[in-house]
Amino acid sequence: MQHCGFVFQFEKVCIVCDRPCKLSFDEENMLHAEGEPALQFPDGYSVYACHGRHASQEERYYEEQDPDSV
């Protein structure tokens, strides 16, 4: 168990995940990154978060757009 990441134990199943390759936090230890994933796994799965709040795909779309074109 010392080489795995997250472990979710349930009555009839156990889910074990690799450790993330990237974890980013803000000053208050909330999951946070601007313009990039705050949590990323080696297989490419990632989570975008802004001060602990999950950033939706729509929010990320508007962040990536040129302000003059929106």
Summary of the structure (lengths in Angstrom):
residues: 70
radius of gyration: 15.4
end to end distance: 48.3
largest distance: 53.3
contacts: 136
relative contact order: 0.15
helix: 11%
strand: 26%
